[in-house]
Amino acid sequence: MTSRLDVRLEVEHRRRLEELARDRGVPISEVVRSLIDGAYEGVLRERRRQAAEHLTRMNIEDPPDPESLSRQLEEAHEPGGLH
């Protein structure tokens, strides 16, 4: 399902967006979606990093193995929402 979003851009931002789309050979809407996905993944990556730092500071005597820890962090910070 898609929805429409109207965004007002300064002329220079529009020019940059058009240049990105032209260079990639895709519509502007695809560039915007790609940029949103990249920013969202960056936020999730940072949250997982902060969670790992928090766990490190807790001085847990028997920390979980890396695979279990990774799975726990993914579950806690999955791409279902920024909460």
C-alpha positions as CSV (number, residue, x, y, z in Angstrom):
1,M,0.0,0.0,0.0
2,T,1.3,3.4,-0.8
3,S,0.3,6.9,0.3
4,R,0.9,10.3,-1.0
5,L,3.1,12.9,0.7
6,D,3.4,16.4,-0.4
7,V,6.8,18.0,0.5
8,R,7.9,21.5,-0.3
9,L,11.5,21.8,-1.1
10,E,13.9,24.7,-1.7
11,V,15.0,25.0,-5.3
12,E,18.5,23.7,-4.5
13,H,17.2,20.6,-2.6
14,R,14.9,19.8,-5.6
15,R,17.9,20.2,-7.9
16,R,20.0,17.8,-5.8
17,L,17.2,15.3,-5.6
18,E,16.7,15.4,-9.4
19,E,20.5,14.9,-9.8
20,L,20.5,11.9,-7.5
21,A,17.6,10.4,-9.4
22,R,19.2,11.0,-12.8
23,D,22.5,9.5,-11.6
24,R,20.8,6.4,-10.3
25,G,18.4,6.2,-13.2
26,V,15.3,6.0,-11.0
27,P,12.3,8.2,-10.2
28,I,12.6,10.9,-7.5
29,S,10.2,8.9,-5.4
30,E,12.6,5.9,-5.4
31,V,15.4,8.2,-4.2
32,V,13.3,9.6,-1.4
33,R,12.3,6.1,-0.3
34,S,15.9,5.0,-0.4
35,L,17.0,8.0,1.7
36,I,14.3,7.3,4.3
37,D,15.3,3.7,4.5
38,G,18.9,4.6,5.0
39,A,18.2,7.1,7.7
40,Y,15.8,4.7,9.4
41,E,18.4,1.9,9.4
42,G,21.0,4.3,10.8
43,V,18.7,5.1,13.7
44,L,18.1,1.4,14.4
45,R,21.9,0.7,14.1
46,E,22.6,3.5,16.6
47,R,20.0,2.2,19.0
48,R,21.5,-1.3,18.9
49,R,24.9,0.1,19.5
50,Q,23.6,2.0,22.5
51,A,21.9,-1.1,23.8
52,A,25.1,-3.1,23.5
53,E,27.0,-0.4,25.4
54,H,24.4,-0.4,28.1
55,L,24.7,-4.2,28.4
56,T,28.5,-3.8,28.6
57,R,28.2,-1.3,31.5
58,M,26.0,-3.7,33.4
59,N,29.0,-6.0,34.1
60,I,27.1,-9.2,33.6
61,E,29.2,-12.1,34.7
62,D,28.1,-14.5,32.1
63,P,27.1,-12.5,29.0
64,P,25.2,-14.3,26.2
65,D,27.0,-15.6,23.2
66,P,27.3,-13.1,20.3
67,E,24.6,-14.8,18.2
68,S,22.1,-14.8,21.1
69,L,22.9,-11.2,21.9
70,S,22.5,-10.2,18.3
71,R,19.1,-11.9,18.2
72,Q,18.0,-10.2,21.4
73,L,19.0,-6.8,20.1
74,E,17.3,-7.4,16.8
75,E,14.1,-8.4,18.7
76,A,14.3,-5.4,21.0
77,H,15.0,-2.9,18.1
78,E,13.4,-4.5,15.1
79,P,12.2,-2.4,12.2
80,G,8.7,-2.3,13.5
81,G,8.9,1.2,14.8
82,L,11.1,3.6,16.6
83,H,10.0,3.2,20.2
